[in-house]
Amino acid sequence: MADAQALQAAADALSAKLIRTRLDYWTLIVGPKFSKKDRQAINLSRHYSLQQIEYCRNLIFRRNFPIHKLFERSCDLGLLRLCADRISQVFGWRLHKRLPGKLSSVLERTEHGHHVLRAYAKNAVMRMYEKFSTFLRLEALSNNLKDFGLNKGLDNLDQVRRILGAVTDRFAAFEAQALDVHVDFPLFQRLALAIPRGGGKIPGIKLHDTRMLRLMEVLLHAGTKVLGWRSLDLHQAILSSFGLTPESYTLTQLRYDLRKMKGHGLLERDGRRYAYRLTYKGNRTALLFVLFHQRVCGPLANSSSSAALLKPTPLCPKSKPPTAKPTAPSTTSSNYWPLEHATI
């Protein structure tokens, strides 16, 4: 999609007045003709009505791969969670025993076509499906506007658009709440690749790089939001926070790490000053790196090492189990009392 905003503006400009003008023009050309005498004898007028109306909301992606992942996951959860009460909430109706029509969700697929997730309620249908290669479409369809308390006159187009737009918004909110899916976004893989810059390359940022993790954790401090960090102050903060010596982590190594983060768009300078702060992308990436190590890798490594320590060492097949004679209690032990002197 070259210009999504221009397409949305054109869709919003399609008003009832504009549609009526074009319909009057074409019905005059292709419709039956009446003489002036007939028109004077009978008050002739044309009335246009909405018999079946569809309102869709397109989620536009730059690439195709997130759409299929999202759609598969939403279909799994939709068939499980789209029950009668949820469907009635999406369409904005109160659920009662005398509600006409059917309330159901189904996953359909036409021959040589895409899968379509449908939710039926009264004479209306809510559909979700893939469109083209980068569209995920949410579509509300109504075959009888009386279900929404409206008549089918063309003058009610703006109100119909507002009501069906609210239906698609509620369905999208339901999917966003139920979905909460993390697609296979290769962030770590992209950051690990080197970036060509001039005649050389800027090295990638590895997930297991301890130096980068320490730097990101210090940069996430609230002080970076004001004036940023200078190299010397940042170096001292890292040394004091992690108990390092200047020989184990030099200022040259810090500047090398800052150059890598700046090359990947995670760091920026404060104007002309040699002070650095995280960008919006850098904040999210640094949080992802630090929390991944603190919440995932750390507990997993700790549990694995604890399980390895508690696991008994297997014996050799030819060896015999060790035998030891029970040791008699010693009277010189500080934790020993003769039975006759013990009080319970």
Secondary structure, DSSP 8 states (H G I E B T S, - for coil): ---HHHHHHHHHT--HHHHHHHHHHHHHHHS----HHHHHHS------B-SSEEEEEEEE-SSSHHHHHHHHHHHHHHHHH--HHHHHHHHT----TT--S--EEEEEE-TTS-EEEEEEETTEEEEEEEETTTEEEEEEEES-GGGGT---BGGGHHHHHHHHHHHHHHHHHHHHHHH-------HHHHHTS-EEETTEEE----TT-HHHHHHHHHHTSGGGGTT-EEHHHHHHHHHHHHT--TTTS-HHHHHHHHHHHHHTTSEEE-TTSSEEEE-HHHHHHHHHHHHIIIIIIHHHHHHHHHHHHHS-----TT------------TT-TT---TTT---
